C-alpha cells in the first residue's frame, strides 16, 4: 500500500470514529419506551447495532490504516530472533 492510500484510509477511519463518537451519545432514545422485535428496548437494540458498527470500524482501521512499518519491523525482529537460537 502506498502512502496516499494509507493517508486516505487513516482519514476515513478518523472521520468514521468521530461520527461514531457522536452517534454514541444517543439521547434521542432516552424517553422512548418502544420495543424492537417485541421484547428488546430500542436503546439496547441501538447499542447492539452500535457495537457491531464499532467492530466493523476496528476491522476497517486494521485493514486500511495499519502502519505497515510495524509489520516489517516485527518480521525483521522475528527473523533475527530465530537465527540466534
N, C-alpha and C positions, 0 to 999 in steps of 0.2 A: 504494500500500500504506500503510495507516495504521500508527501507532506500535505498537499491540498486536500486529498480525500480525508486524511486524518483530522485536519483542521475543520473541515465541514462536518465531519462526524462528531467531533467534540462540540461544535456549536449547536448542532441538532440535539445532542444529549443534554447540554446545559439548558437549552430552550425548553425542552420537554420536562426537565427537572423543575424549572421554575413554574411551569404550567401545573405540574403535579403538586407542587408545594401549595399553590393557591387553591387547587381543587380539593386538597385535603381538608381545608377549612370549610366543611360542608354545613354551614349554619342554616342553609335553606331547608334542610331536612329535620331540624330540631323539633319543630312544632307539628310535624306530620306523623300521624299515627297509622297511616295506611300500611297494609301488609303486601308483600310480594309473594306470589305463589300461595297465598292464603295463610302463611304462617311466619314469614320472615319479615321483621320490621324493615322499612325501607332504608333507614340509616345503616343497619347492619348489612343489607344487601349491597348498598353503595360501597361500603368499606371492603366487602369481599371482592367486588369488581375492581376497586381501587388497588387492593393488594395484588391482584393479577396484573394490573397495569404497571405497578412498581416492579414486579418480576420481569415483565417484558422490557421495561426501561433498563433494568440491570443487564439483561441479555444484550440489548442494543448498545449499551455503554461498553460492554466487554468486546462485542464484535466489531464496533465501528471506531471506538475511541481509545482502545487499549494501547499503551505505548509499546511498540514492537522492540524498542531498545531494551526493555526489561527482559523480554523473552530471549533475545540474543545474548545478553549478559548472563542470564541464568543457564542457558545452554553451554556457554563457554565455561562457566564455573563448574558445571556438572562434568564436562569433558576433562577438565584439569583434575578434578577430584578422583575420577575413575582411573586416570593414568598414574596417580600417586600410589594407588593400592597395589 
